[in-house]
Amino acid sequence: MIKKIIDMVYPRRCPICGGIITPKSEKVCPLCKEQLNYIKEPRCKKCSKPLINEVQEYCYDCENKRFHFVRGYALWVYDNHMRKSIASFKYHNKREYADFYIEELLKGYSEEILKIAPDALIPVPVHKSRQNLRGYNQAEIIAKGIGKKLSIPILDKTLIRVKKTLPQKGLNDKERLDNLSHAFRFLDQEQMDKNLELDKVILVDDIYTTGSTIEACTNILLENNVKEVYFICICIGKGF
C-alpha cells in the first residue's frame, strides 16, 4: 500500500528521457529502450568495445597497450543517450536508475559472471570527498545489485581511492596514467571474512573509456595476491 502511494506521488522516471514511464510496470520507456546501442558482435575480445571490422579481434587500445585484467564486459555504447543518463545517475541523485542498469546487466551477463565464479565483486572507489558530496558511489550501487541477485560477496572497502584525481575526460593517455598514479590503496581485507581468498574478482564501474582506471585498480589487486581480475561496466566507448 505504501509503495503504491509513493509510486503515485513520485512516479518512476525513465533513465533515458527523464519522463514518467508508461506502462508503470516497466523501468524504462519502451521507445527509449529501442534507442539504446547495446554492445554486439563484433566486439573486442579483451575489453568488449564494439568493433567496425569483423576481422579484428581487439580494439586499438587493447592492441597497443598491455592491460593486466583478463577480460571485461560492457552493456551499452557510451553515446549521447547514455552520457545523459549516467550523468543524472552520478551527479543528480537519480539512484533509482540503477534498477534498470542492474536488470539489463544481469540479462546480458549473468551467465558470464557465474562462469567466472568470482570470489567477490569490487566497485571502483571514488574519493571520500566526492562520495560525501554525492552521498553514494554509483559503482557500489551497481555492484550490490548484481551481488545480491547472484549471491556474490561485495568488497566495498578493500580498494579505496586515496588521491583526489582530476576528471579523466580531456586528458591524454600519459596524463591519465599520471593522474591515477598512487590513486588507489588496498586495505588488506579489513572488512572481509578471513576465510575468503581472493583468487578471482570482478571490478564494477559505470563507464570504461581508455581503460586507465580499471588498469590502475587491477594492478593494485594483482600486487596484493589476487590472481585474476575481470571487469563489468554499464557503458564503454567505441573501439577503432
FIPASE-868176 format. One line per field, with one value per residue (C-alpha): residue number from 1; residue in three letters; x, z, y. Coordinates in pm, whole numbers, plus 50000, padded with zeros to 5 digits. Layout:
BEGIN
num = (NUM	...)
residuo = (ALA	...)
u = (X	...)
w = (Z	...)
v = (Y	...)
//
This chain:
BEGIN
num = (1	2	3	4	5	6	7	8	9	10	11	12	13	14	15	16	17	18	19	20	21	22	23	24	25	26	27	28	29	30	31	32	33	34	35	36	37	38	39	40	41	42	43	44	45	46	47	48	49	50	51	52	53	54	55	56	57	58	59	60	61	62	63	64	65	66	67	68	69	70	71	72	73	74	75	76	77	78	79	80	81	82	83	84	85	86	87	88	89	90	91	92	93	94	95	96	97	98	99	100	101	102	103	104	105	106	107	108	109	110	111	112	113	114	115	116	117	118	119	120	121	122	123	124	125	126	127	128	129	130	131	132	133	134	135	136	137	138	139	140	141	142	143	144	145	146	147	148	149	150	151	152	153	154	155	156	157	158	159	160	161	162	163	164	165	166	167	168	169	170	171	172	173	174	175	176	177	178	179	180	181	182	183	184	185	186	187	188	189	190	191	192	193	194	195	196	197	198	199	200	201	202	203	204	205	206	207	208	209	210	211	212	213	214	215	216	217	218	219	220	221	222	223	224	225	226	227	228	229	230	231	232	233	234	235	236	237	238	239	240)
residuo = (MET	ILE	LYS	LYS	ILE	ILE	ASP	MET	VAL	TYR	PRO	ARG	ARG	CYS	PRO	ILE	CYS	GLY	GLY	ILE	ILE	THR	PRO	LYS	SER	GLU	LYS	VAL	CYS	PRO	LEU	CYS	LYS	GLU	GLN	LEU	ASN	TYR	ILE	LYS	GLU	PRO	ARG	CYS	LYS	LYS	CYS	SER	LYS	PRO	LEU	ILE	ASN	GLU	VAL	GLN	GLU	TYR	CYS	TYR	ASP	CYS	GLU	ASN	LYS	ARG	PHE	HIS	PHE	VAL	ARG	GLY	TYR	ALA	LEU	TRP	VAL	TYR	ASP	ASN	HIS	MET	ARG	LYS	SER	ILE	ALA	SER	PHE	LYS	TYR	HIS	ASN	LYS	ARG	GLU	TYR	ALA	ASP	PHE	TYR	ILE	GLU	GLU	LEU	LEU	LYS	GLY	TYR	SER	GLU	GLU	ILE	LEU	LYS	ILE	ALA	PRO	ASP	ALA	LEU	ILE	PRO	VAL	PRO	VAL	HIS	LYS	SER	ARG	GLN	ASN	LEU	ARG	GLY	TYR	ASN	GLN	ALA	GLU	ILE	ILE	ALA	LYS	GLY	ILE	GLY	LYS	LYS	LEU	SER	ILE	PRO	ILE	LEU	ASP	LYS	THR	LEU	ILE	ARG	VAL	LYS	LYS	THR	LEU	PRO	GLN	LYS	GLY	LEU	ASN	ASP	LYS	GLU	ARG	LEU	ASP	ASN	LEU	SER	HIS	ALA	PHE	ARG	PHE	LEU	ASP	GLN	GLU	GLN	MET	ASP	LYS	ASN	LEU	GLU	LEU	ASP	LYS	VAL	ILE	LEU	VAL	ASP	ASP	ILE	TYR	THR	THR	GLY	SER	THR	ILE	GLU	ALA	CYS	THR	ASN	ILE	LEU	LEU	GLU	ASN	ASN	VAL	LYS	GLU	VAL	TYR	PHE	ILE	CYS	ILE	CYS	ILE	GLY	LYS	GLY	PHE)
u = (50000	50278	50464	50153	50116	50485	50452	50153	50326	50671	50617	50920	51113	51271	51652	51688	51441	51357	50983	50721	50734	50433	50343	50423	50544	50850	51181	51233	51014	50986	51067	51371	51500	51486	51725	51996	52305	52365	52713	52701	52950	53199	53345	53696	53784	53966	53758	53427	53442	53239	53448	53371	53578	53467	53820	53957	53990	54097	54029	54305	54373	54394	54620	54860	54858	54930	54627	54654	54286	54170	53859	53588	53217	53005	52637	52593	52798	52867	52672	52463	52170	52381	52603	52296	52159	52484	52538	52195	52269	52607	52561	52187	52092	51899	51990	51668	51815	52037	51736	51725	52105	52128	51837	51990	52341	52201	52007	52318	52593	52465	52596	52940	52968	52872	53121	53398	53285	53440	53520	53392	53273	53476	53325	53575	53602	53552	53743	53586	53526	53331	53132	53042	52930	52715	52609	52694	52932	52745	52966	52890	52514	52556	52788	52548	52255	52444	52593	52259	52096	52386	52489	52840	53014	53075	53401	53341	53623	53902	54007	53997	54082	54331	54407	54151	54219	54125	53839	53986	53790	54015	54342	54572	54696	55007	54815	54552	54817	54992	54659	54587	54937	54912	54540	54428	54521	54447	54321	54434	54085	53995	53623	53600	53571	53924	53841	53758	54052	54059	54170	53929	53745	53529	53571	53244	53225	52987	53199	53507	53685	54062	54092	54327	54112	54043	54412	54520	54278	54380	54749	54686	54483	54744	55016	54814	54792	54466	54526	54269	54084	53785	53556	53196	53054	52738	52889	53201	53349	53383	53679	53873)
w = (50000	50097	49777	49570	49737	49678	49314	49274	49434	49288	48970	48828	48576	48263	48296	47933	47869	48230	48165	48357	48242	48081	48141	48511	48533	48319	48430	48104	47827	47560	47284	47475	47522	47145	47102	47322	47150	47306	47259	46998	46792	46661	46991	47136	47293	47574	47682	47493	47287	46966	46651	46296	46123	46178	46106	46407	46738	46955	46967	46911	47284	47360	47061	47160	47542	47786	48010	48301	48351	48198	48028	48055	47977	47893	47816	47609	47390	47572	47330	47386	47535	47795	47860	47975	48172	48355	48436	48603	48788	48915	48975	49021	49275	49027	49215	49102	48751	48886	48889	48510	48466	48703	48542	48196	48313	48467	48150	47942	48160	48442	48268	48206	48566	48703	48468	48602	48954	49123	49493	49515	49326	49394	49299	49163	49451	49440	49663	50005	49929	49612	49784	50065	49811	49611	49906	49728	49497	49178	49112	49459	49394	49074	49240	49530	49295	49094	49403	49578	49279	49213	49578	49531	49817	49774	49900	49902	50137	50024	49748	49831	49642	49842	49581	49454	49084	48808	48577	48316	48035	47820	47937	47700	47778	47967	48165	48257	48390	48583	48721	48856	48988	49355	49348	49495	49800	49908	50264	50328	50360	50675	50617	50475	50607	50682	50521	50186	49948	49656	49358	49111	49138	48912	48924	48874	48727	48536	48233	48060	47812	47772	48050	48267	48581	48552	48484	48790	49011	48850	48918	49287	49322	49144	49365	49663	49552	49357	49068	48809	48762	48534	48500	48414	48343	48223	47925	47715	47446	47088	46961	46644)
v = (50000	50242	50159	50234	50574	50654	50550	50780	51078	51006	50803	50624	50831	50693	50672	50778	51061	51154	51139	50940	50578	50415	50143	50178	49819	49899	50051	50241	50380	50107	50358	50486	50133	50081	50375	50223	50092	49751	49605	49330	49136	49214	49329	49343	49006	49183	49484	49439	49761	49733	49695	49806	49539	49179	49056	49248	49066	49359	49732	49987	50032	49662	49601	49879	49867	49589	49561	49320	49236	48907	49036	49299	49319	49624	49665	49981	50212	50538	50758	51073	50881	50705	51006	51199	50903	50827	51196	51208	50883	51005	51375	51437	51170	50954	50638	50470	50448	50171	49935	49942	49919	49621	49439	49475	49380	49064	48981	49028	48884	48663	48351	48503	48622	48281	48109	48333	48233	48539	48535	48893	49200	49514	49852	50103	50352	50727	50966	51022	51391	51307	51035	51273	51533	51288	51076	50749	50567	50479	50175	50039	50058	49855	49603	49546	49493	49231	49068	49037	48869	48628	48573	48711	48898	49272	49419	49794	49892	49664	49905	50276	50591	50793	51060	51309	51282	51522	51419	51184	51349	51565	51408	51221	50869	50978	51239	50978	50741	51019	51134	50784	50720	50616	50695	50361	50158	49802	49764	49406	49257	49453	49409	49062	48711	48595	48259	48423	48402	48642	48437	48595	48926	49140	49517	49706	50058	50280	50380	50238	50464	50415	50158	50364	50345	49972	49908	50108	49911	49582	49640	49715	49395	49183	49328	49204	48840	48848	48608	48714	49043	49098	49398	49476	49822	49989	50173	50167	50392	50280	50078	50162)
//
